[in-house]
Amino acid sequence: MGVETTDHLSAMDADPPPQSPAAPPLDPTDRRLAPSAVWSLVLGVLSMGCLWLLGSIPAIILGIVALRRIEDPVAGLRGRGLAIGGIVTGGLGVFTGLFAAAGILAGLLFPAVNGTLRKAELVHAENTAYNLKTAISAYQTEYSKIPAGAASGAPVDLQTDHELMDILFGADNQSGEGGLNPRGIAFYTGKQAKPMGNGRYRKGIMLQADGTGELWDPWGNHYRVRLGDPASGRTENPEIPGSMVPESILVWSAGHDGDFDTWEDNVRTW
């Protein structure tokens, strides 16, 4: 009994077994550079120039992965600055890619949108020209003469300025005794024109309080009108002088280029 106690006390008094010293932390220069940090920065820089979204998203992901691995002391990796640089440049690459994509998309859509708008303008000009022709025909039916100061016979060339439109609008200065529209009938009506500046308007009627006004095409020009002899039903073709058109009322617009002499884009009723 006494021997066991003595042995037990001796074991307690003995020195503890020596422990191996803790491994010193790795010097930063001894750590291995994290490959993901390097690739993050490379892809981030490229995403700002040519890869855009194809490089920016992987750059951000690799940068985050690199930071997590670098924070782990067991991994023994370095490259925190590279990873942060990759995330930052990748983020900038996202915006660059979005702007580039928007520019490319706009470039692809612009011709289609521009073509659609131009076609809509042509349709509007054509409809207006035919409506004007109908209004002039209604005037001639009502008064048995053309809406102009000259007598019927030789072709009369007019524009949709006050000289013609005041008559067709039934304006105060053309209604009543002595006017060319004494009954004050509004043979032509339409939407209000939009201002373009410099006294020009587009796509509609510029109407004054006294009923006077002008008619403008979609490109800021007046329409032109040629009135022939209603009895013969023929009018000289303004495009091909010397040839005849089997109509007594011709209406046309200068088109998109605003030049009446270039007939390729002119809108006409014959």
SEBAPA-802791 format. One record per residue (C-alpha): x, y, z; residue in one letter. Coordinates in steps of 0.1 Angstrom, whole numbers, padded with zeros to 4 digits, always signed. Each point is the difference from the previous one (the first is absolute). Last residue first. Layout:
BEGIN
XYZA/...
END
This chain:
BEGIN
-0498+0602-1095W/-0004+0012+0036T/+0036+0008+0008R/+0027-0005+0027V/+0034+0009-0012N/+0029-0024+0009D/+0012-0007-0035E/-0013+0033-0014W/+0031+0021+0008T/-0011+0034-0013D/-0023+0007+0030F/+0028-0002+0024D/-0009-0003+0037G/+0021-0031+0003D/-0027-0020+0018H/-0027+0007-0026G/-0005+0030-0022A/-0038-0005+0003S/-0026-0004-0028W/-0035+0008-0010V/-0015-0002-0035L/-0036+0009-0008I/-0014-0002-0035S/+0009-0036-0006E/+0009-0020-0031P/+0037+0011+0002V/+0016+0016-0030M/+0035+0001-0014S/+0018+0032-0011G/+0019+0005+0033P/+0008-0034+0017I/-0001+0005+0038E/-0026+0028-0001P/-0023-0022-0022N/-0023+0023-0020E/-0036-0003+0011T/-0030-0019-0014R/-0037-0002+0010G/-0011+0020-0030S/-0028+0018+0018A/+0019+0002+0033P/+0027+0020-0017D/+0033-0004+0019G/+0009+0007+0036L/+0035-0006+0011R/+0006-0002+0038V/+0032+0001+0020R/+0002-0011+0036Y/+0016+0024+0024H/+0033-0010+0017N/+0010-0009+0036G/+0009-0037-0005W/-0034-0016+0010P/-0019+0023-0025D/-0014+0033+0010W/-0034+0016-0006L/-0005+0037+0005E/-0024+0022+0019G/-0029+0025+0001T/-0030-0007+0022G/+0001+0034+0018D/+0016-0016+0031A/+0029-0014-0021Q/+0005-0035-0011L/+0033-0018-0006M/-0011-0032-0015I/+0018-0034+0001G/+0032-0019-0001K/+0027+0026+0003R/+0005+0037+0008Y/+0023+0028-0012R/+0003+0035+0013G/+0037-0004+0008N/-0008-0028+0025G/-0014-0035-0006M/-0035+0005+0015P/-0024-0029-0001K/-0031+0003-0022A/-0035-0002+0015Q/-0021-0029-0013K/-0023+0002-0031G/-0028+0018-0017T/-0007+0007-0037Y/-0032+0011-0017F/-0010+0024+0028A/-0029+0018-0016I/-0001+0037+0004G/-0029+0005-0024R/+0019+0027-0019P/+0030-0022-0006N/+0019+0020-0026L/-0009+0032+0018G/-0019+0030-0015G/-0030-0005+0022E/+0005-0021+0031G/+0029-0024+0006S/+0036+0004-0012Q/+0014+0024+0026N/-0019-0017+0028D/+0016-0034-0008A/-0021-0027-0017G/+0029-0025+0005F/+0002-0008-0037L/+0003+0037-0010I/+0025+0008+0027D/+0019-0031-0011M/+0006+0011-0036L/+0016+0035+0004E/+0009-0006+0036H/+0026-0026-0007D/-0007-0035-0014T/+0018+0008-0033Q/-0015+0009-0034L/+0006-0007-0037D/-0028+0008-0024V/-0001-0020-0032P/-0017+0019-0029A/-0037-0002-0001G/-0019+0009+0032S/+0001+0037+0009A/+0026+0015+0023A/-0009+0012+0035G/+0003-0035+0014A/-0022-0028+0014P/-0010-0014-0034I/-0035+0006-0013K/-0035-0016+0001S/-0006+0013+0036Y/-0010-0031+0019E/+0014-0026-0023T/+0032+0019-0003Q/+0002+0003+0038Y/-0006-0037+0003A/+0028-0007-0024S/+0024+0022+0019I/-0009-0018+0032A/+0005-0034-0016T/+0034+0010-0013K/+0009+0012+0035L/-0010-0033+0014N/+0021-0017-0026Y/+0031+0021+0009A/-0006-0005+0037T/-0002-0038-0004N/+0033+0000-0020E/+0018+0022+0025A/-0012-0022+0029H/+0011-0032-0018V/+0034+0015-0008L/+0004+0011+0036E/-0009-0035+0013A/+0026-0014-0024K/+0026+0023+0013R/-0008-0010+0036L/+0002-0037-0009T/+0033+0004-0018G/+0014+0020+0029N/-0011-0027+0024V/+0015-0027-0021A/+0032+0019-0007P/+0003+0009+0037F/-0006-0035+0014L/+0034-0015-0008L/+0020+0031+0010G/-0022+0003+0031A/+0008-0036+0009L/+0037+0006-0005I/+0000+0031+0021G/-0020-0017+0028A/+0024-0029-0001A/+0029+0023+0002A/-0016+0019+0029F/-0007-0033+0018L/+0034-0013-0007G/+0017+0031+0014T/-0022-0001+0030F/+0009-0036+0007V/+0037+0007-0008G/+0001+0026+0028L/-0011-0028+0023G/+0027-0023-0014G/+0025+0028+0005T/-0009+0002+0037V/-0002-0037+0006I/+0033-0006-0018G/+0017+0028+0019G/-0013-0015+0033I/+0014-0034-0010A/+0034+0015-0010L/+0002+0019+0033G/-0007-0032+0019R/+0027-0020-0018G/+0013-0024+0026R/-0005-0036+0009L/+0010-0022+0029G/-0031-0022-0002A/+0000-0006+0038V/-0003+0037+0007P/-0034+0002-0017D/-0005+0037-0009E/+0018-0007-0034I/-0026-0027-0008R/-0029+0024+0006R/+0016+0028-0019L/+0008-0023-0030A/-0036-0012-0002V/-0013+0036+0000I/+0025+0010-0028G/-0009-0031-0020L/-0037+0009+0000I/+0006+0037-0008I/+0024-0009-0029A/-0024-0027-0013P/-0028+0026-0003I/+0022+0027-0016S/+0016-0022-0027G/-0030-0010-0021L/-0018+0032+0011L/+0026+0021-0018W/+0025-0022-0018L/+0016+0028-0020C/+0013+0030+0020G/-0014+0002+0035M/-0005-0037+0002S/+0037-0005-0008L/+0010+0018+0032V/-0024-0021+0021G/+0011-0032-0017L/+0036+0006+0009V/-0008+0011+0035L/-0022-0030+0008S/+0026-0023-0017W/+0027+0012+0024V/-0023-0003+0030A/-0010-0035-0010S/+0036-0011-0003P/+0006+0009+0036A/+0037+0010+0005L/+0018-0024+0022R/+0010+0012+0035R/+0036+0004+0009D/+0000+0038-0006T/-0029+0003+0025P/+0022-0018+0027D/-0018-0031+0011L/-0012+0000+0036P/+0023-0019+0024P/-0008-0036+0007A/-0010-0006+0036A/+0028-0016+0021P/-0001-0038+0006S/-0011-0008+0035Q/+0023-0015+0027P/-0015-0027+0022P/-0012+0013+0033P/+0027+0001+0029D/-0005-0027+0027A/-0018+0010+0032D/-0032-0017-0010M/+0018-0033-0009A/+0019+0001+0034S/-0033+0005+0018L/-0014-0031-0017H/+0030-0021+0008D/-0001+0010+0036T/-0037-0009+0002T/+0006-0034-0016E/+0028-0008+0024V/-0021+0009+0030G/-0027-0024-0010M/
END
